[in-house]
Amino acid sequence: MNQLLKNNKVLFAIIAVILCIGILVVKGPTFGVDFGGGTLFQIHLAEKVTDTAEKEQIRSIIQQRLDFSGTKDSTVQFVGNEFVFAQLAETDPLQVEKLESVLLKQGKFEAVLDGNTIFSGNDFVDISKDPAKGYGVTPSGKFSTWTLPFTLTEQASQKFSQMTFHRCTRTGFDSATGKVTYECDNTFFFLDRPSDSVLIIPKDIYSKDSDKLAAGIQSRNIPAGLKIQEILLNANMPNFILDSNGFSKEQIAQLQSLVQQRKFAIIPSLNDAALKKQLEEIGFTVNEVVTPSDLPFTWFATGLKEVIKLSEDVTNMDVSSLNDPNAKVYSSLLIRGSSGTNADARAELQSLSILLESGSLPVAVDNVSKVTVTAALGKSFLWTVALIGIIAAISVACVLFFRYRVIALVIPMMLTVFAEAILTLGISALFSWPLDLAAIAGIIAAIGYGVDDQIVITDELKKSKGEEEVIGMSLVNRAKRAFFIVIASAATLIAVMLPLLVVGPSSGMARLVGFAFTTIIGVLVGVLITRPAFQEIAKAVIHKAK
């Protein structure tokens, strides 16, 4: 035993195991959703993405949205050409619901006047969170108003000034203030305005929406006197008012023509199977929109977030020409909104801030599905896996004992198995690699592969004297022969796993990357650390037995 402890290979293996135990004690393993609890979002994009740069842009934007939300340990991976997996350590139902609403949005922000875009989210230089500039939530009667300041690029500021110039009409004179009074045009702020759709509005809903918009909804910051025709004009989307008799012949002809350029038909969620079937027969994919009870369908379905009336100073009503040296160019503007409670207002402000800060996705999101694993269930999975590992180890020990009938050989074999598990776990913890079911399966596979190698080494070393003479090899040479087989086998396994590790995230096999990583680490640990040590121990045991 003392002689073995002085052997460099054995000593190196012992030191490596001690270091990995230290890493596991100090840093601890990083558990994925399967064991630590969390949520896995599967984001399905509306279009296939094949360009590598565009995939990275989408992945980066989704990662930023999760980071801005303050989530912990989030990872985002592209899977195939139309799926993105976002995994994070969050199980609170309210937080998960908020995150889902953020991930569902493409995040395409547009300010529109008379159907023309005056600036978009891509024109923002800065989204300020400075209360001194107006950022925050303030009580406003029975409601809470939120304010988000932002700054436009120089080019966008110039465009905004040009498009809004003199967009006010003089209405009179206020003798109390000594100023001229004006009535100014509305600007419409959209988030994810549908661009590949037609809008179908049943006549009764059209009438109800008109009444709601005319009355205004203070809790939603919808100003009174708003006309539904204004929204439809600025939404810039073909729309059809459907009476109780269904589509007219002219409307059907228009729809049949539009289906060549427009993919989706947006309708209210009315469980109208006949309407849905008719649109699908024309060739549309039907999107049924479930509208909050306090919002008009037309407002919600078009992605309208806010209507802001221009002011006379912004429209430069005090000058006659934009070339006038007194003409002002505004780059710092505000977005305002309101909600029924302070908490809702803060949630809306945070959601919009995240979307504008991260930028818009180049393609729309079709849907988001999720799987949530609680921490308690994760611990249950972990104990189950640990129990399976112990049963497997006992089974391997029994098989090895029945094969060799030498306890002095079986004990080093089992110690090597546990050493490889500790080393693989320690290295995974060092790299903060999340351990999920696939990663644990990789560790078990690597250990099974390691036992196979130990059998190869032991069988080579245990050849009888007659076999030794036939082969013409000494104990040392047979050890070298066994190790050559081990290295060749390891190289083959690593060559198989490397493509999965490298291209797995982009080829639809992201969930198997953990398996490839831990398998490769386990194989390398065996070849470089534990197999050489075991070989020295086995040589000593067999030499003593002979």
FILOKOL-697080 format. One record per residue (C-alpha): residue number from 1; x, y, z. Coordinates in Angstrom, 2 decimals. Layout:
REM residues N
NODE     n         X         Y         Z
NODE   NUM         X         Y         Z
...
REM end
This chain:
REM residues 546
NODE     n         X         Y         Z
NODE     1      0.00      0.00      0.00
NODE     2      2.77      2.43      0.89
NODE     3      4.44      1.67     -2.42
NODE     4      1.21      2.46     -4.29
NODE     5      0.77      5.77     -2.48
NODE     6      4.21      6.78     -3.72
NODE     7      3.24      6.00     -7.31
NODE     8      2.84      9.28     -9.23
NODE     9     -0.24      8.14    -11.16
NODE    10     -2.08      6.97     -8.04
NODE    11     -1.02     10.07     -6.09
NODE    12     -2.21     12.34     -8.91
NODE    13     -5.63     10.63     -8.96
NODE    14     -6.01     11.00     -5.17
NODE    15     -5.10     14.72     -5.28
NODE    16     -7.53     15.30     -8.19
NODE    17    -10.37     13.62     -6.27
NODE    18     -9.63     15.70     -3.14
NODE    19     -9.64     18.92     -5.19
NODE    20    -12.97     18.03     -6.82
NODE    21    -14.49     17.23     -3.43
NODE    22    -13.31     20.66     -2.30
NODE    23    -14.96     22.30     -5.35
NODE    24    -18.23     20.47     -4.66
NODE    25    -18.16     21.49     -0.98
NODE    26    -17.25     25.15     -1.58
NODE    27    -19.05     25.92     -4.84
NODE    28    -21.55     23.09     -5.05
NODE    29    -23.03     21.60     -8.22
NODE    30    -25.23     23.73    -10.48
NODE    31    -28.57     21.99    -10.87
NODE    32    -30.71     22.52    -13.95
NODE    33    -34.48     22.78    -14.05
NODE    34    -34.90     19.00    -13.68
NODE    35    -33.36     18.98    -10.18
NODE    36    -33.11     22.55     -8.90
NODE    37    -36.59     23.62     -9.94
NODE    38    -37.42     26.24    -12.53
NODE    39    -39.23     26.81    -15.79
NODE    40    -38.46     25.78    -19.34
NODE    41    -40.05     27.97    -22.04
NODE    42    -40.37     26.56    -25.55
NODE    43    -40.73     29.53    -27.90
NODE    44    -42.09     28.73    -31.35
NODE    45    -41.28     31.36    -33.97
NODE    46    -43.80     32.25    -36.67
NODE    47    -41.15     31.73    -39.38
NODE    48    -38.19     29.43    -39.88
NODE    49    -34.81     31.11    -39.35
NODE    50    -31.82     29.67    -41.21
NODE    51    -29.36     32.58    -41.07
NODE    52    -26.81     32.05    -38.26
NODE    53    -26.46     35.78    -37.52
NODE    54    -30.23     36.20    -37.26
NODE    55    -30.44     33.20    -34.93
NODE    56    -27.83     34.75    -32.66
NODE    57    -29.72     38.07    -32.72
NODE    58    -32.94     36.34    -31.64
NODE    59    -31.14     34.35    -28.94
NODE    60    -29.44     37.50    -27.64
NODE    61    -32.69     39.52    -27.51
NODE    62    -34.52     36.80    -25.59
NODE    63    -31.56     36.47    -23.21
NODE    64    -31.60     40.24    -22.63
NODE    65    -35.32     40.18    -21.87
NODE    66    -34.78     37.52    -19.23
NODE    67    -31.76     39.36    -17.79
NODE    68    -33.64     42.68    -17.64
NODE    69    -36.46     40.87    -15.82
NODE    70    -34.03     39.98    -13.03
NODE    71    -34.35     36.21    -13.45
NODE    72    -31.62     33.90    -12.11
NODE    73    -29.48     31.38    -13.96
NODE    74    -31.23     31.80    -17.32
NODE    75    -29.94     30.10    -20.45
NODE    76    -31.28     30.49    -23.99
NODE    77    -30.59     28.07    -26.84
NODE    78    -31.79     27.95    -30.44
NODE    79    -33.21     24.53    -31.36
NODE    80    -33.54     23.77    -35.04
NODE    81    -34.80     26.61    -37.24
NODE    82    -38.00     27.65    -35.47
NODE    83    -37.71     26.85    -31.74
NODE    84    -35.91     28.63    -28.91
NODE    85    -35.58     27.05    -25.44
NODE    86    -35.29     29.45    -22.49
NODE    87    -34.49     27.81    -19.16
NODE    88    -34.47     29.73    -15.87
NODE    89    -34.57     29.17    -12.12
NODE    90    -38.02     30.68    -11.51
NODE    91    -41.17     28.88    -10.37
NODE    92    -43.36     31.65     -8.93
NODE    93    -46.60     31.48    -11.02
NODE    94    -47.01     35.28    -11.19
NODE    95    -43.43     35.85    -12.32
NODE    96    -43.64     33.00    -14.84
NODE    97    -46.84     34.49    -16.27
NODE    98    -45.20     37.94    -16.60
NODE    99    -42.18     36.42    -18.31
NODE   100    -44.41     34.48    -20.69
NODE   101    -46.20     37.69    -21.71
NODE   102    -42.84     39.36    -22.40
NODE   103    -41.55     36.40    -24.42
NODE   104    -44.75     36.20    -26.45
NODE   105    -44.25     39.67    -27.88
NODE   106    -42.10     40.43    -30.88
NODE   107    -41.44     43.83    -29.29
NODE   108    -41.88     45.90    -32.46
NODE   109    -42.67     49.42    -31.26
NODE   110    -43.99     52.06    -33.71
NODE   111    -45.29     55.61    -33.38
NODE   112    -47.73     56.32    -36.22
NODE   113    -49.37     59.49    -37.58
NODE   114    -51.93     59.26    -40.41
NODE   115    -50.83     55.68    -41.09
NODE   116    -47.17     56.66    -41.48
NODE   117    -44.46     55.61    -39.00
NODE   118    -42.76     58.64    -37.45
NODE   119    -40.31     56.60    -35.36
NODE   120    -39.85     53.04    -34.10
NODE   121    -38.13     51.22    -31.25
NODE   122    -35.00     50.92    -33.40
NODE   123    -34.70     54.73    -33.31
NODE   124    -34.27     54.85    -29.52
NODE   125    -30.88     55.93    -28.20
NODE   126    -31.77     55.63    -24.54
NODE   127    -34.58     54.37    -22.32
NODE   128    -34.19     56.44    -19.17
NODE   129    -35.01     55.09    -15.72
NODE   130    -34.14     58.34    -13.99
NODE   131    -37.03     59.61    -11.79
NODE   132    -35.69     63.14    -12.33
NODE   133    -36.60     62.78    -16.03
NODE   134    -40.08     61.51    -15.22
NODE   135    -39.59     57.73    -15.00
NODE   136    -41.84     55.97    -12.52
NODE   137    -45.41     55.51    -11.30
NODE   138    -47.52     58.23     -9.69
NODE   139    -51.07     58.05     -8.21
NODE   140    -53.68     59.80    -10.36
NODE   141    -57.06     59.81     -8.64
NODE   142    -58.41     56.28     -8.56
NODE   143    -55.69     55.11    -10.93
NODE   144    -51.89     55.04    -11.22
NODE   145    -50.05     56.65    -14.12
NODE   146    -46.71     55.38    -15.39
NODE   147    -44.17     57.38    -17.40
NODE   148    -41.28     56.16    -19.53
NODE   149    -38.82     58.77    -20.89
NODE   150    -36.82     57.98    -24.02
NODE   151    -34.39     59.68    -26.39
NODE   152    -34.43     59.43    -30.19
NODE   153    -31.50     59.39    -32.59
NODE   154    -30.70     62.66    -34.35
NODE   155    -32.08     61.35    -37.65
NODE   156    -35.31     60.13    -36.01
NODE   157    -35.68     63.45    -34.17
NODE   158    -35.44     65.36    -37.45
NODE   159    -38.01     63.05    -39.06
NODE   160    -40.36     63.44    -36.09
NODE   161    -40.12     67.25    -36.28
NODE   162    -40.77     67.26    -40.03
NODE   163    -43.78     64.91    -39.86
NODE   164    -45.41     66.70    -36.91
NODE   165    -44.72     70.26    -38.11
NODE   166    -47.84     72.46    -37.81
NODE   167    -50.11     69.47    -37.05
NODE   168    -52.32     71.66    -34.85
NODE   169    -55.32     73.82    -35.70
NODE   170    -55.94     77.19    -34.03
NODE   171    -59.24     77.08    -32.10
NODE   172    -59.31     80.38    -30.25
NODE   173    -57.67     82.67    -27.74
NODE   174    -57.49     82.22    -23.95
NODE   175    -57.80     85.69    -22.44
NODE   176    -56.83     84.42    -18.99
NODE   177    -53.42     83.23    -20.15
NODE   178    -53.05     85.47    -23.13
NODE   179    -52.24     82.50    -25.38
NODE   180    -53.68     81.07    -28.56
NODE   181    -55.44     77.72    -28.08
NODE   182    -54.94     74.79    -30.45
NODE   183    -56.45     71.42    -31.24
NODE   184    -53.64     69.01    -32.24
NODE   185    -53.57     65.67    -34.05
NODE   186    -53.18     62.32    -32.31
NODE   187    -50.17     60.04    -32.57
NODE   188    -50.71     56.31    -32.14
NODE   189    -48.21     54.08    -30.32
NODE   190    -48.35     50.42    -31.38
NODE   191    -46.57     47.38    -29.98
NODE   192    -46.45     44.43    -32.40
NODE   193    -48.85     45.97    -34.90
NODE   194    -49.96     43.03    -37.13
NODE   195    -48.27     43.34    -40.51
NODE   196    -49.36     40.14    -42.25
NODE   197    -53.04     40.14    -41.35
NODE   198    -56.56     41.28    -42.13
NODE   199    -58.93     42.36    -39.36
NODE   200    -62.51     41.03    -39.22
NODE   201    -64.88     43.01    -36.95
NODE   202    -68.50     41.90    -36.46
NODE   203    -70.85     44.87    -36.74
NODE   204    -72.13     44.65    -33.16
NODE   205    -68.56     44.67    -31.79
NODE   206    -67.72     47.58    -34.12
NODE   207    -70.61     49.57    -32.61
NODE   208    -69.63     48.71    -29.03
NODE   209    -66.00     49.66    -29.71
NODE   210    -67.09     52.98    -31.20
NODE   211    -69.08     53.80    -28.07
NODE   212    -66.26     52.77    -25.71
NODE   213    -63.68     54.80    -27.61
NODE   214    -65.93     57.86    -27.77
NODE   215    -66.48     57.71    -23.99
NODE   216    -62.83     57.00    -23.21
NODE   217    -61.45     54.59    -20.59
NODE   218    -59.48     56.42    -17.94
NODE   219    -58.10     53.27    -16.30
NODE   220    -56.48     52.32    -19.63
NODE   221    -55.43     55.87    -20.53
NODE   222    -57.75     55.89    -23.56
NODE   223    -58.78     59.50    -24.24
NODE   224    -62.43     60.42    -24.78
NODE   225    -63.54     61.36    -28.27
NODE   226    -61.34     58.83    -30.07
NODE   227    -62.79     57.54    -33.33
NODE   228    -62.53     53.91    -34.37
NODE   229    -61.79     55.00    -37.95
NODE   230    -58.60     56.71    -36.69
NODE   231    -57.36     53.46    -35.15
NODE   232    -58.08     51.45    -38.29
NODE   233    -56.35     54.07    -40.46
NODE   234    -53.18     54.06    -38.34
NODE   235    -53.19     50.28    -37.88
NODE   236    -52.68     50.22    -41.67
NODE   237    -54.35     46.82    -41.91
NODE   238    -57.18     45.78    -44.28
NODE   239    -60.37     45.54    -42.24
NODE   240    -63.85     44.16    -42.89
NODE   241    -67.03     45.01    -40.99
NODE   242    -69.11     41.83    -40.87
NODE   243    -72.91     42.19    -40.54
NODE   244    -75.32     39.51    -39.37
NODE   245    -75.72     38.15    -42.91
NODE   246    -72.02     37.32    -43.22
NODE   247    -69.56     38.50    -45.87
NODE   248    -70.90     40.18    -48.98
NODE   249    -69.76     39.00    -52.42
NODE   250    -67.51     42.05    -52.72
NODE   251    -65.89     41.30    -49.35
NODE   252    -65.28     37.66    -50.28
NODE   253    -63.66     38.76    -53.55
NODE   254    -61.42     41.19    -51.65
NODE   255    -60.45     38.52    -49.13
NODE   256    -59.63     36.05    -51.90
NODE   257    -57.37     38.67    -53.44
NODE   258    -55.72     39.62    -50.12
NODE   259    -54.94     36.03    -49.11
NODE   260    -52.11     36.09    -51.65
NODE   261    -50.33     38.80    -49.59
NODE   262    -51.78     38.34    -46.09
NODE   263    -51.46     35.12    -44.12
NODE   264    -53.59     35.69    -41.01
NODE   265    -57.19     36.71    -40.33
NODE   266    -57.74     38.25    -36.89
NODE   267    -61.20     37.74    -35.40
NODE   268    -62.65     38.15    -31.89
NODE   269    -62.99     35.00    -29.82
NODE   270    -66.71     34.30    -30.28
NODE   271    -66.68     30.52    -30.83
NODE   272    -68.02     31.21    -34.32
NODE   273    -67.07     27.97    -36.05
NODE   274    -68.79     28.94    -39.31
NODE   275    -66.82     32.20    -39.64
NODE   276    -63.57     30.45    -38.83
NODE   277    -64.24     27.67    -41.34
NODE   278    -65.14     30.18    -44.09
NODE   279    -61.90     32.12    -43.60
NODE   280    -59.83     28.91    -43.52
NODE   281    -61.46     27.76    -46.77
NODE   282    -60.39     31.04    -48.38
NODE   283    -56.84     30.26    -47.25
NODE   284    -56.27     32.29    -44.07
NODE   285    -54.80     31.10    -40.79
NODE   286    -57.30     32.32    -38.20
NODE   287    -56.14     34.04    -35.00
NODE   288    -58.90     34.30    -32.41
NODE   289    -58.13     37.20    -30.07
NODE   290    -59.33     37.04    -26.46
NODE   291    -59.78     40.69    -25.48
NODE   292    -59.70     41.92    -21.85
NODE   293    -63.21     42.87    -20.80
NODE   294    -62.35     46.54    -20.25
NODE   295    -60.68     47.07    -23.64
NODE   296    -62.23     47.55    -27.09
NODE   297    -61.46     44.67    -29.45
NODE   298    -60.18     47.05    -32.14
NODE   299    -57.72     48.65    -29.70
NODE   300    -56.35     45.33    -28.42
NODE   301    -56.27     43.40    -31.72
NODE   302    -54.28     46.09    -33.54
NODE   303    -51.60     46.20    -30.83
NODE   304    -52.40     49.81    -29.90
NODE   305    -50.80     50.77    -26.58
NODE   306    -51.41     54.49    -26.32
NODE   307    -52.79     57.54    -28.12
NODE   308    -50.92     60.78    -27.45
NODE   309    -52.10     64.17    -28.62
NODE   310    -49.37     66.38    -30.03
NODE   311    -48.71     69.70    -28.32
NODE   312    -48.27     73.04    -30.05
NODE   313    -44.67     73.42    -28.89
NODE   314    -43.68     70.02    -30.34
NODE   315    -45.33     70.93    -33.66
NODE   316    -43.47     74.25    -33.80
NODE   317    -46.64     76.34    -34.14
NODE   318    -44.68     79.43    -33.08
NODE   319    -42.56     79.44    -36.25
NODE   320    -43.52     79.62    -39.91
NODE   321    -40.91     77.26    -41.31
NODE   322    -38.68     74.39    -40.19
NODE   323    -35.79     76.41    -41.62
NODE   324    -36.47     79.09    -39.07
NODE   325    -33.55     79.25    -36.58
NODE   326    -36.14     79.22    -33.75
NODE   327    -37.56     75.88    -34.89
NODE   328    -36.89     73.19    -32.31
NODE   329    -35.98     69.56    -32.83
NODE   330    -37.26     67.32    -30.04
NODE   331    -35.32     64.18    -29.21
NODE   332    -36.45     63.58    -25.61
NODE   333    -40.05     62.40    -25.38
NODE   334    -42.32     60.49    -22.98
NODE   335    -44.61     57.45    -23.16
NODE   336    -47.42     57.50    -20.60
NODE   337    -50.01     54.98    -19.53
NODE   338    -52.25     54.16    -16.58
NODE   339    -53.60     51.14    -14.72
NODE   340    -56.14     50.43    -12.02
NODE   341    -53.54     49.71     -9.33
NODE   342    -50.02     50.78     -8.52
NODE   343    -48.75     47.20     -8.92
NODE   344    -50.33     46.85    -12.38
NODE   345    -48.85     50.17    -13.47
NODE   346    -45.37     49.11    -12.35
NODE   347    -45.77     45.77    -14.15
NODE   348    -46.79     47.53    -17.40
NODE   349    -43.92     49.99    -17.11
NODE   350    -41.39     47.21    -16.49
NODE   351    -42.74     45.08    -19.35
NODE   352    -42.57     47.94    -21.87
NODE   353    -39.10     48.96    -20.63
NODE   354    -37.81     45.42    -21.12
NODE   355    -39.22     45.16    -24.63
NODE   356    -37.85     48.53    -25.72
NODE   357    -34.44     47.99    -24.11
NODE   358    -33.94     44.54    -25.64
NODE   359    -35.20     45.58    -29.08
NODE   360    -37.65     43.86    -31.39
NODE   361    -37.25     40.33    -32.68
NODE   362    -36.70     40.08    -36.46
NODE   363    -39.56     37.53    -36.63
NODE   364    -42.80     37.25    -34.71
NODE   365    -43.44     34.69    -31.96
NODE   366    -46.16     32.17    -32.79
NODE   367    -46.67     30.73    -29.30
NODE   368    -44.90     29.92    -26.04
NODE   369    -45.32     26.70    -24.07
NODE   370    -43.77     26.07    -20.68
NODE   371    -42.90     23.31    -18.23
NODE   372    -42.41     24.25    -14.58
NODE   373    -40.65     21.97    -12.09
NODE   374    -40.92     22.99     -8.43
NODE   375    -37.86     22.78     -6.18
NODE   376    -39.51     20.03     -4.10
NODE   377    -40.19     17.92     -7.19
NODE   378    -36.64     18.57     -8.37
NODE   379    -35.23     17.24     -5.08
NODE   380    -37.42     14.18     -5.45
NODE   381    -35.96     13.58     -8.93
NODE   382    -32.45     14.02     -7.51
NODE   383    -32.97     11.45     -4.74
NODE   384    -34.47      9.03     -7.27
NODE   385    -31.44      9.40     -9.56
NODE   386    -29.07      8.97     -6.57
NODE   387    -30.91      5.80     -5.56
NODE   388    -30.68      4.45     -9.12
NODE   389    -26.94      5.24     -9.09
NODE   390    -26.40      3.34     -5.83
NODE   391    -28.36      0.31     -7.10
NODE   392    -26.34      0.37    -10.32
NODE   393    -23.06      0.52     -8.36
NODE   394    -24.06     -2.47     -6.20
NODE   395    -25.08     -4.41     -9.33
NODE   396    -21.73     -3.66    -11.00
NODE   397    -19.85     -4.73     -7.84
NODE   398    -21.72     -8.05     -7.77
NODE   399    -21.02     -8.74    -11.44
NODE   400    -17.31     -7.94    -11.01
NODE   401    -17.04    -10.15     -7.93
NODE   402    -18.66    -13.13     -9.69
NODE   403    -16.30    -12.62    -12.63
NODE   404    -13.00    -12.34    -10.76
NODE   405    -13.70    -13.78     -7.27
NODE   406    -10.91    -11.52     -5.98
NODE   407    -12.11     -8.87     -3.53
NODE   408     -8.73     -7.09     -3.76
NODE   409     -9.51     -6.35     -7.44
NODE   410    -13.19     -5.51     -7.03
NODE   411    -12.60     -2.86     -4.33
NODE   412    -10.20     -0.74     -6.51
NODE   413    -12.62     -1.07     -9.40
NODE   414    -15.53      0.31     -7.33
NODE   415    -13.35      3.03     -5.82
NODE   416    -12.41      4.05     -9.37
NODE   417    -16.11      4.20    -10.31
NODE   418    -16.86      6.59     -7.42
NODE   419    -13.70      8.60     -8.13
NODE   420    -14.78      9.13    -11.75
NODE   421    -18.24     10.28    -10.61
NODE   422    -16.71     12.77     -8.15
NODE   423    -14.22     14.07    -10.73
NODE   424    -16.91     14.55    -13.39
NODE   425    -19.24     16.31    -10.94
NODE   426    -16.39     18.49     -9.67
NODE   427    -15.33     19.61    -13.15
NODE   428    -18.97     20.28    -14.09
NODE   429    -19.31     22.44    -10.95
NODE   430    -16.08     24.27    -11.81
NODE   431    -17.55     25.26    -15.19
NODE   432    -21.01     25.91    -13.63
NODE   433    -22.50     23.41    -16.07
NODE   434    -26.18     22.83    -15.16
NODE   435    -26.88     19.23    -14.23
NODE   436    -30.12     17.98    -15.72
NODE   437    -31.37     14.47    -16.44
NODE   438    -29.38     14.31    -19.69
NODE   439    -26.16     15.36    -17.92
NODE   440    -26.64     12.73    -15.18
NODE   441    -27.31     10.13    -17.87
NODE   442    -23.97     11.15    -19.45
NODE   443    -22.15     10.62    -16.14
NODE   444    -23.70      7.16    -15.76
NODE   445    -22.80      6.29    -19.37
NODE   446    -19.19      7.42    -18.85
NODE   447    -18.92      5.36    -15.67
NODE   448    -20.31      2.29    -17.46
NODE   449    -17.78      2.85    -20.21
NODE   450    -15.08      3.14    -17.51
NODE   451    -16.01     -0.21    -15.95
NODE   452    -15.70     -1.80    -19.38
NODE   453    -12.17     -0.35    -19.68
NODE   454    -11.24     -1.68    -16.26
NODE   455    -12.33     -5.17    -17.33
NODE   456    -10.16     -4.89    -20.48
NODE   457     -7.14     -3.81    -18.39
NODE   458     -7.70     -6.53    -15.78
NODE   459     -8.19     -9.31    -18.33
NODE   460     -4.98     -8.33    -20.13
NODE   461     -3.01     -8.31    -16.90
NODE   462     -4.49    -11.61    -15.67
NODE   463     -3.47    -13.68    -18.71
NODE   464     -2.06    -17.06    -17.66
NODE   465      1.61    -18.01    -18.03
NODE   466      0.90    -20.04    -21.18
NODE   467     -0.91    -17.13    -22.83
NODE   468      1.94    -14.85    -21.78
NODE   469      4.51    -17.03    -23.53
NODE   470      2.41    -17.30    -26.69
NODE   471      1.91    -13.58    -26.92
NODE   472      5.50    -12.99    -25.90
NODE   473      4.64    -10.08    -23.63
NODE   474      5.69     -9.17    -20.13
NODE   475      3.26     -7.72    -17.54
NODE   476      4.40     -4.20    -18.44
NODE   477      3.90     -4.77    -22.16
NODE   478      0.47     -6.23    -21.60
NODE   479     -0.42     -3.16    -19.54
NODE   480      0.65     -0.96    -22.44
NODE   481     -1.41     -3.06    -24.86
NODE   482     -4.50     -2.74    -22.63
NODE   483     -4.07      1.01    -22.31
NODE   484     -3.75      1.38    -26.08
NODE   485     -7.15     -0.30    -26.43
NODE   486     -8.58      2.03    -23.79
NODE   487     -7.29      5.19    -25.52
NODE   488     -8.50      4.06    -28.95
NODE   489    -11.95      3.34    -27.56
NODE   490    -12.05      6.70    -25.73
NODE   491    -11.04      8.60    -28.85
NODE   492    -13.86      6.95    -30.79
NODE   493    -16.45      7.86    -28.15
NODE   494    -15.25     11.48    -27.93
NODE   495    -15.34     11.77    -31.73
NODE   496    -18.98     10.64    -31.65
NODE   497    -19.95     13.07    -28.86
NODE   498    -18.13     16.20    -30.07
NODE   499    -20.53     16.99    -32.95
NODE   500    -23.46     16.71    -30.54
NODE   501    -21.73     19.12    -28.14
NODE   502    -20.79     21.64    -30.85
NODE   503    -23.79     21.67    -33.18
NODE   504    -26.44     20.27    -30.82
NODE   505    -27.86     23.69    -29.75
NODE   506    -28.49     24.73    -33.36
NODE   507    -29.65     21.40    -34.75
NODE   508    -32.66     20.62    -32.57
NODE   509    -30.79     18.56    -29.95
NODE   510    -30.09     21.19    -27.28
NODE   511    -31.49     18.99    -24.49
NODE   512    -28.82     16.37    -25.27
NODE   513    -25.86     18.74    -25.03
NODE   514    -25.55     18.04    -21.29
NODE   515    -25.30     14.32    -22.05
NODE   516    -22.46     14.93    -24.51
NODE   517    -20.61     17.29    -22.15
NODE   518    -20.59     15.01    -19.10
NODE   519    -19.85     11.92    -21.22
NODE   520    -16.77     13.61    -22.75
NODE   521    -15.61     14.89    -19.33
NODE   522    -16.12     11.43    -17.81
NODE   523    -14.14      9.74    -20.61
NODE   524    -11.28     12.27    -20.39
NODE   525    -11.18     11.92    -16.59
NODE   526    -10.91      8.16    -17.02
NODE   527     -8.19      8.21    -19.67
NODE   528     -6.08     10.94    -18.06
NODE   529     -6.55     10.28    -14.33
NODE   530     -8.37      7.17    -13.11
NODE   531     -7.40      4.50    -15.69
NODE   532     -3.63      5.01    -15.25
NODE   533     -4.08      4.89    -11.46
NODE   534     -6.26      1.78    -11.63
NODE   535     -3.77      0.10    -13.95
NODE   536     -0.98      0.61    -11.40
NODE   537     -3.15     -0.77     -8.60
NODE   538     -4.25     -3.75    -10.71
NODE   539     -0.63     -4.54    -11.67
NODE   540      0.36     -4.55     -8.00
NODE   541     -2.57     -6.76     -6.97
NODE   542     -2.07     -9.27     -9.82
NODE   543      1.71     -9.35     -9.35
NODE   544      1.26    -10.10     -5.66
NODE   545     -1.35    -12.78     -6.41
NODE   546      1.00    -14.49     -8.91
REM end
